[in-house]
Amino acid sequence: MLPAQHRITRGEDYRRVLGRGSKSRTPLGLVSVLDNALGSPRFGFVVSKAVGNAVLRNLVKRRLRAAAQRLLGEPYSVDVVVRAAPGATKVTVAEAEHELRKVLSR
């Protein structure tokens, strides 16, 4: 599980990142990234019913959280929101980590 200081929890933070952040389309879905002043990355995930039933949605969320957990030691100071696409059910943790690293390196 991601530590609380690395999670986006407030709706206004989600709206800010989704509205003003730079967006990238990946196999995960739409990834929005916005700089923050906290000195560490924060992650949020939106997995709608279009992805699948509750079992599949939770599977996608667990994989995304595991990939984000691997990035916590990196010196990124950004807020990241991933809006998962239906194809995200086929993405492994390693692939998700690779895609997030690609987006964050831009």
N, C-alpha and C positions, 0 to 999 in steps of 0.2 A: 504494500500500500504506500502511496505517496505521502510523505510528511505534510502536515497542514500548511506549512509555509510555502510549499511548492504546488499548491492546488489553487485554482481559480474557483471561488465558491459563490461570489455575488453576481446576480443577474446583470447589474450595471457594468461589471468588469467584462462579462461575456459580450455584452452589446458593444462596449468600447473596442474590444479587440476585433470583433467581427465587422464593425463599421469602419474603423480607421486603420486596421492592420493590413499589411501586405499579404496578398492571397496567392496560394500556389495549389494547383490541382495535382494530386498524387494518386497512386493506387489506393491509398487510405481514404481519400475523399478530398475535401477542401481544407487546407491548412492555413490559418490566419496567424500572423506573427506581428507583434507590436512591442517595441522597446519598453522596458519598465525601469524605474529608478531604485529597485530593490536590491540589485546586485546578484540576484539568483533567478533561475527560470521558474515560471509557474505554468502549469498545464491544466487545460480543461477539455472535456470531451463531450460531444453531442452525438448521440447514437439514436436515430429515429426508428420508428416502426418500419420504415422502408427497408431497413437492413435485414429484418427478419423477426422471428418470434423472440420471446424474452431470453431463451437460452442462447441464441446467436448474438443478440445485442450484448448480453453479459460477457460472452466469450470475446467479442471485439473490444469491449471496455477493458477487460483483464489484460489482453494483449497490448493495448495501447498504453495502459498504466505501466506494464512491465518494461516496455520500450522507453517510456519517459523516465522511469527509475534509473535506467542505465545512463541517462544523460545528465543526471544531477551533479556529477562531479565536474562537468564542463563549465567554462567561464562565461556562459550565456546569461545576459540580463534582459530577458524577454518574457512576454506572456504569449503562450501558444494555445490556440483553440483548434481542435480537429473536429470537423463535421464529417462523420464517417459516411462513406458511400456504401451501397449494397455489396459491392465487390470486396469490401474490407474483411469479409468473413474468410476470404482465402489467403489473407496476408499473415505471415508468421511474425513472431516477436522480432526476430533478427531483421526481416524485411522492413518492418515498421520502424525499427531503430535506424536502419539505413536511410529510409525516406525522411525521417525527422532530421537526421544529421544533414542530409542534402539541403533541406529547406532552411535550416538554421545557418548553414554556411554561406548562403546567398547574401 
